[in-house]
Amino acid sequence: MALKNDFQDNGSKFSGEPVTNADYIARQEYTESNARSYPRKFPFSLVKAKGSWIEDVEGNRYLDFLCGAGTLALGHNDPEINQAMMDMLTSDAPLHTLDLTTPTKDRFVHKLISLLPAGMQDNVKVQFCSPSGTDATDAAIKLCKTATGRSSVIAFNGGYHGMGHGALSLTGNIAAKEKVHALMPEVTFFPYPYSYRCPFGLGGEAGVKACCNYFERTLKDPESGITKPAAVILETIQGEGGVIPAPVEFLQTVRRVTRELGIPMIVDEIQCGVGRSGKFFAFEYAGIEPDVILVSKAIGGTQPMSVVIYNKELDKWQPGSHAGTFRGNQLAMRAGTVVMERVANEEFLAQVRAKGDYLREKMSALKEKVSIIGDIRGKGLMSGCEFVDPKGEKDIIGSLPASGEIAALVQKKCFQNKLVMEKGGRHGSVMRCLCALNVSQEELDTMIAIFEKVVIEVDNEFKK
């Protein structure tokens, strides 16, 4: 595929038409921000995408197990989603409506609310935000501060809530914050259960109980030094933090304690929601009812959208207290309704759970064959494989040091073998599966075959 060179008339060093992946990557580097990240790991230019497959300008086809960082719940160019958007585009329906209502919006809102636990459905409101998940985070913090009149927020180690100024302050990753000074103050981080690298050096059930106990005792301690917060925010399954599911006991403890103390509980379901975990909302595994739910990514059906669902008691905003020009994205609402109708089907969710169990079973079997895998974990089709340095020194509970170097090499070799996967976790040591929820069994087996081949190859290199 060739495109007209837009730089020829201004004396740019580029001449001729871009043809290869290298041509496009060079042009991108010349024009786009240094903050770009994915092209550094995946140096190609895409021209086609269908289902779980993508194709670059040179005709190479790749199995996509990143899918827009979990945004594409039904893969690329799903026919039903595309048809729904095409029907809207040719109907003269309004596409941009600010926060004015439309039949499309009304259907979306009522479908979304109908998927909440029964006890919540008559007691919530919905706030549409600007398109990205970080906007939902900022909106939720504003909402809780306004409703409570309090100023501090509690977050958790390893959490990721976005890259906006407020959302970043609630995110655990230190490297992302080091050059951004004076982030939102009064944020306190608590330990999050992580059995393989337990913050208390215990692991297993003992580590979970320690996290629960520490959270409750600290918040109820009049000498803790922590003032009563406006909110507690957490991911029910940490994504960027390394695919770490919150244990049921922990979620239930946080819900009970926050309710006892009158603190709004915010659950961030931006990545783990909309069926990714095998339930429509991942918090359903714990049987809890949070005060605030953050939804984005897959809820827009491939289109940009973010939503905050919250308890009516928190609705203390005045008209115009929170806004956003593109909060009325009608295409996203139409496409998102299709996603909800498909994904919320119990048979579909059962298949997500079964496919996820199958994938982790195969990865666990691979773990037993090699020395560089430390842990396999996840729920539904949100799985993580943590790579370790087999020559490193084990910690107090017997876990080897995380190895971002090994994970990066695995990722690179997967790409060379036409499989796209992303890293995350401490030191970038966790390879993450964020494939389409309707991925086929054949595609799962193809991914497993490539991944196993690459991991064994890398393992052999590190044994030398």
C-alpha positions in Angstrom: 0.0 0.0 0.0 1.5 3.4 -1.0 0.5 6.8 0.3 1.4 10.2 -1.0 4.4 11.6 0.8 3.1 14.6 2.7 6.6 15.8 3.4 7.9 16.4 -0.1 6.8 20.0 -0.4 8.4 21.2 2.9 11.9 20.0 2.1 11.7 16.9 4.4 14.4 14.3 4.3 11.7 11.8 3.2 11.2 11.3 -0.5 9.1 8.9 -2.4 6.2 6.9 -1.1 6.3 4.7 2.0 6.1 1.0 1.1 7.7 -1.1 3.9 7.1 -1.3 7.6 10.5 0.4 8.1 9.3 3.4 5.9 6.2 4.0 8.0 8.1 3.6 11.3 10.7 6.1 10.2 8.0 8.6 9.2 6.2 8.0 12.5 9.3 8.6 14.5 9.9 11.9 12.6 6.4 13.3 13.3 5.0 11.7 16.4 5.7 12.2 20.1 8.6 10.5 21.8 5.9 9.2 24.2 4.8 6.6 21.7 5.3 3.1 23.0 3.8 0.2 21.0 5.7 0.9 17.8 8.9 0.4 19.6 7.9 -3.2 20.4 5.9 -3.9 17.3 7.6 -2.1 14.4 5.0 -2.5 11.7 2.2 -0.6 9.9 -1.2 -2.2 9.8 -3.6 -2.2 6.9 -6.1 -5.0 7.7 -7.6 -6.5 10.7 -10.3 -9.2 11.1 -11.2 -11.1 14.2 -8.0 -12.1 16.0 -5.8 -11.4 13.0 -4.0 -8.3 11.8 -2.0 -7.7 8.6 0.9 -5.3 7.9 1.8 -3.4 4.7 4.2 -6.2 3.7 1.5 -8.8 3.8 2.5 -10.4 7.1 -0.3 -11.8 9.3 -0.1 -11.8 13.0 -2.3 -13.3 15.8 -3.3 -10.4 18.0 -3.4 -11.3 21.7 -3.3 -7.6 22.6 -6.5 -6.4 20.9 -6.2 -2.8 21.7 -5.1 -3.5 25.3 -8.3 -5.4 25.9 -10.6 -2.9 24.1 -11.7 -5.2 21.3 -13.9 -7.7 23.2 -15.1 -9.3 19.9 -11.9 -8.8 17.9 -11.3 -6.6 14.9 -14.1 -5.6 12.6 -16.8 -7.8 14.0 -19.6 -7.9 11.4 -22.5 -7.2 13.7 -20.8 -4.3 15.4 -19.7 -2.8 12.0 -23.2 -3.3 10.6 -24.8 -1.5 13.6 -22.4 1.5 13.1 -23.0 1.5 9.3 -26.7 1.5 9.9 -26.4 4.5 12.1 -24.0 6.3 9.7 -26.5 6.0 6.9 -29.6 6.9 9.0 -28.9 10.6 9.6 -29.0 9.9 13.3 -27.0 12.4 15.4 -23.5 11.3 16.0 -22.4 14.0 18.4 -24.8 15.0 21.1 -22.9 16.3 24.2 -25.0 14.9 27.0 -28.4 15.3 25.2 -30.3 12.0 25.2 -31.2 9.9 22.2 -33.0 6.6 21.7 -29.5 5.1 21.1 -28.2 6.5 24.4 -31.3 5.4 26.3 -31.0 1.8 25.1 -27.3 1.8 26.0 -27.9 3.1 29.5 -30.7 0.8 30.4 -28.8 -2.2 29.0 -25.8 -1.3 31.1 -27.8 -0.9 34.3 -29.6 -4.2 33.7 -26.3 -6.0 33.9 -25.5 -4.8 37.4 -26.3 -7.0 40.4 -30.1 -6.9 41.1 -29.6 -4.9 44.3 -27.9 -2.1 42.5 -30.1 -1.6 39.5 -32.6 0.8 41.0 -30.0 2.8 43.0 -27.5 4.0 40.4 -26.8 6.8 38.0 -24.5 7.0 35.0 -22.0 9.7 34.1 -20.5 9.7 30.6 -17.0 11.1 30.5 -14.5 12.1 27.9 -13.4 9.1 25.9 -10.6 7.4 27.9 -10.6 5.4 31.1 -8.4 8.0 32.8 -11.2 10.5 32.4 -13.5 8.1 34.3 -11.0 7.8 37.1 -10.8 11.6 37.4 -14.5 12.0 37.3 -15.0 9.4 40.0 -12.5 11.1 42.3 -14.2 14.5 41.8 -17.6 12.8 42.5 -16.4 11.3 45.8 -14.7 14.4 47.0 -17.7 16.5 46.2 -20.1 14.0 47.9 -18.1 13.5 51.1 -16.4 16.8 51.5 -13.2 15.0 52.1 -9.9 15.3 50.2 -7.7 12.2 50.5 -7.8 8.9 48.5 -6.6 5.4 49.2 -5.1 3.3 46.4 -3.1 0.1 46.2 0.4 -1.0 45.3 0.5 -2.2 41.7 -2.7 -0.4 40.7 -3.1 1.4 37.4 -5.9 3.9 36.8 -4.7 6.0 33.9 -2.1 8.5 32.8 -4.0 11.7 33.5 -2.7 14.0 36.2 -5.2 12.8 38.9 -5.4 9.2 37.7 -1.6 9.0 37.6 -1.4 10.0 41.3 -3.4 6.8 42.1 -1.2 4.6 40.0 1.5 2.5 41.6 4.1 2.7 38.9 6.8 5.0 40.2 8.7 5.4 36.9 5.6 7.0 35.3 5.6 9.7 38.0 9.2 10.6 38.5 9.3 13.5 36.0 5.7 14.7 36.7 5.9 16.9 39.8 3.2 17.9 42.2 0.7 15.3 41.4 -2.6 15.2 43.3 -1.7 15.2 47.1 -3.1 13.1 49.9 -2.9 9.7 48.2 -2.1 6.8 50.5 -1.1 3.4 49.1 -1.9 0.1 50.8 -0.6 -3.4 50.1 -2.5 -5.5 47.5 -2.6 -9.3 47.8 0.0 -10.8 45.5 0.8 -14.3 46.5 3.9 -14.8 44.4 5.5 -11.6 45.7 3.6 -11.2 49.0 4.1 -7.7 50.5 4.2 -9.3 53.9 6.6 -12.1 53.0 4.0 -14.7 53.7 2.2 -15.8 50.5 -0.9 -17.8 50.1 -3.9 -17.5 52.4 -1.7 -16.0 55.2 -0.7 -13.2 52.9 -4.3 -12.5 51.9 -5.3 -12.4 55.6 -2.4 -10.0 56.4 -3.5 -7.6 53.7 -7.1 -7.7 54.9 -6.0 -7.2 58.5 -3.7 -4.4 57.7 -6.3 -2.5 55.7 -9.0 -2.8 58.4 -6.8 -2.1 61.4 -5.1 0.9 59.8 -8.3 2.5 58.8 -9.9 2.0 62.2 -6.8 3.0 64.1 -7.1 6.5 65.6 -3.3 6.8 65.6 -2.8 5.7 62.0 -2.0 9.1 60.7 -4.4 8.7 57.8 -7.4 10.9 57.8 -10.7 9.5 56.6 -10.6 9.4 52.8 -13.0 10.5 50.2 -12.7 7.1 48.5 -10.9 3.8 48.2 -10.0 2.8 44.6 -8.9 -0.6 43.4 -8.8 -2.8 40.4 -10.6 -6.1 40.9 -7.9 -7.7 38.7 -4.8 -5.6 38.4 -3.9 -5.4 34.7 -0.8 -3.3 34.1 0.4 -4.4 37.6 0.8 -7.9 36.3 -2.6 -9.6 36.0 -3.2 -10.1 39.7 -6.8 -11.0 40.7 -7.9 -9.7 44.0 -8.9 -12.6 46.3 -12.6 -12.8 47.2 -11.8 -12.4 50.9 -9.9 -9.2 50.2 -12.6 -7.6 48.1 -15.2 -8.5 50.7 -13.1 -7.1 53.5 -12.5 -3.8 51.6 -16.3 -3.6 50.9 -17.3 -4.3 54.5 -14.8 -1.9 56.1 -15.5 1.0 53.7 -19.2 0.5 54.3 -18.7 0.5 58.0 -16.7 3.7 57.9 -18.8 5.5 55.3 -16.1 5.6 52.6 -17.1 5.2 48.9 -15.5 2.1 47.3 -14.5 2.6 43.6 -13.8 -0.5 41.6 -11.9 0.1 38.4 -13.2 -2.4 35.8 -11.8 -0.5 32.8 -9.6 -3.5 31.7 -11.0 -6.5 33.6 -14.7 -5.7 33.0 -17.2 -6.3 30.2 -16.7 -10.1 30.2 -12.9 -10.2 30.3 -12.8 -12.1 33.6 -15.5 -14.6 32.7 -18.2 -12.5 34.5 -19.5 -9.3 33.0 -18.0 -7.4 36.0 -15.1 -9.0 37.7 -16.3 -7.8 41.2 -19.2 -10.3 40.8 -16.9 -13.1 41.9 -16.9 -11.6 45.3 -20.6 -10.9 45.5 -20.1 -7.3 46.5 -21.9 -4.1 45.5 -19.4 -1.2 45.1 -20.4 2.4 45.3 -18.7 3.4 42.0 -17.7 1.4 38.9 -15.4 2.6 36.2 -16.0 1.3 32.7 -14.2 2.0 29.5 -12.2 0.1 26.8 -14.5 -2.7 25.6 -17.7 -0.9 26.6 -17.5 1.3 23.5 -17.5 -1.6 21.1 -14.2 -0.5 19.4 -15.1 3.2 19.8 -13.8 5.6 22.5 -16.0 5.9 25.6 -15.8 5.9 29.3 -18.5 5.7 31.9 -18.9 6.1 35.7 -21.7 4.1 37.3 -22.4 5.3 40.9 -24.7 5.1 43.9 -27.4 7.8 43.8 -26.4 8.9 47.3 -23.2 10.3 45.8 -25.0 12.4 43.2 -24.2 15.8 44.8 -22.9 17.4 41.6 -24.6 20.6 40.3 -25.4 20.9 36.6 -22.1 21.3 34.7 -20.0 20.1 37.6 -18.4 17.5 35.2 -18.4 17.7 31.4 -16.6 16.6 28.3 -17.2 17.5 24.7 -17.2 13.9 23.4 -19.3 12.3 26.2 -22.1 11.8 23.7 -20.4 9.4 21.3 -23.4 7.8 19.7 -21.4 5.3 17.5 -19.8 4.0 20.7 -23.1 3.6 22.4 -24.6 1.8 19.5 -21.6 -0.5 19.1 -21.3 -0.9 22.9 -24.9 -2.1 23.1 -24.1 -4.9 20.6 -21.1 -5.9 22.8 -23.2 -6.0 25.9 -25.9 -8.1 24.3 -23.4 -10.6 23.1 -20.9 -10.7 26.0 -23.5 -10.8 28.8 -24.9 -14.0 27.6 -24.2 -16.7 30.2 -23.2 -19.3 27.6 -20.7 -16.8 26.1 -19.2 -16.0 29.6 -19.0 -19.7 30.4 -16.9 -20.1 27.2 -14.6 -17.3 28.3 -14.0 -19.0 31.6 -13.4 -22.3 29.9 -11.0 -20.9 27.3 -9.1 -19.0 30.1 -8.8 -22.2 32.2 -7.5 -24.1 29.1 -4.9 -21.4 28.4 -3.6 -21.3 32.0 -3.6 -25.1 32.1 -1.3 -25.2 29.1 0.9 -22.4 30.4 1.1 -24.2 33.8 2.3 -27.3 32.0 4.9 -25.2 30.2 6.0 -23.8 33.5 7.0 -27.3 34.6 9.2 -27.7 31.6 11.3 -24.6 31.9 13.2 -22.6 34.5 12.2 -19.1 33.6 8.5 -19.0 34.5 7.7 -18.2 38.1 3.9 -17.9 38.2 0.8 -18.3 36.0 -2.4 -16.5 37.1 -5.6 -14.8 36.0 -9.3 -15.1 35.5 -11.2 -15.7 32.3 -9.3 -14.4 29.2 -7.1 -12.2 31.3 -4.0 -14.2 32.0 -0.4 -13.5 33.1 2.8 -15.4 32.8 5.5 -14.0 35.1 9.1 -14.5 34.0 12.0 -14.9 36.5 15.7 -15.1 36.6 16.5 -18.8 37.3 20.0 -17.9 38.4 18.8 -15.3 40.9 18.4 -15.5 44.7 15.0 -16.6 46.0 13.2 -14.3 48.4 11.8 -15.2 51.8 8.9 -17.2 50.4 10.9 -18.9 47.7 10.1 -16.7 44.7 12.8 -15.9 42.1 13.6 -12.3 41.0 11.4 -10.9 38.3 13.1 -10.7 34.9 12.0 -8.0 32.5 14.9 -8.9 30.3 13.6 -12.4 29.7 10.0 -11.2 29.2 11.2 -8.6 26.7 13.1 -11.3 24.8 10.1 -13.6 24.8 7.9 -10.7 23.5 10.4 -10.0 20.7 10.6 -13.6 19.6 6.8 -14.0 19.8 6.5 -11.0 17.4 9.1 -12.5 15.1 6.9 -15.6 15.1 3.8 -13.5 14.3 2.2 -13.3 17.7 1.5 -10.0 19.4 1.4 -9.9 23.2 2.1 -7.1 25.7 4.2 -7.1 28.9 3.4 -5.6 32.3 3.9 -6.2 36.0 6.9 -5.4 38.1 10.0 -4.7 36.0 7.9 -5.6 32.9 8.3 -9.3 33.7 4.7 -10.5 33.0 3.5 -11.4 29.5 -0.3 -10.8 29.4 -3.1 -12.3 27.4 -5.7 -9.9 26.3 -7.1 -11.7 23.3 -10.6 -11.4 21.8 -13.2 -13.0 24.0 -14.6 -14.9 21.0 -11.2 -16.3 20.1 -11.5 -19.7 18.6 -10.0 -22.9 20.0 -7.8 -23.2 16.9 -6.4 -19.7 17.5 -5.8 -20.5 21.2 -3.9 -23.6 20.2 -1.9 -21.6 17.6 -1.0 -19.0 20.3 0.0 -21.7 22.7 2.2 -23.5 20.1 4.1 -20.2 19.3 4.4 -19.2 22.9 5.7 -22.6 24.0 8.2 -22.8 21.2 9.5 -19.3 22.1 9.7 -19.9 25.8 11.6 -23.1 25.4 14.0 -21.5 23.1 14.6 -18.6 25.5 14.9 -21.0 28.4 17.6 -22.9 26.6 19.5 -19.7 25.9 19.5 -18.8 29.6 20.7 -22.3 30.6 24.0 -21.8 28.6 
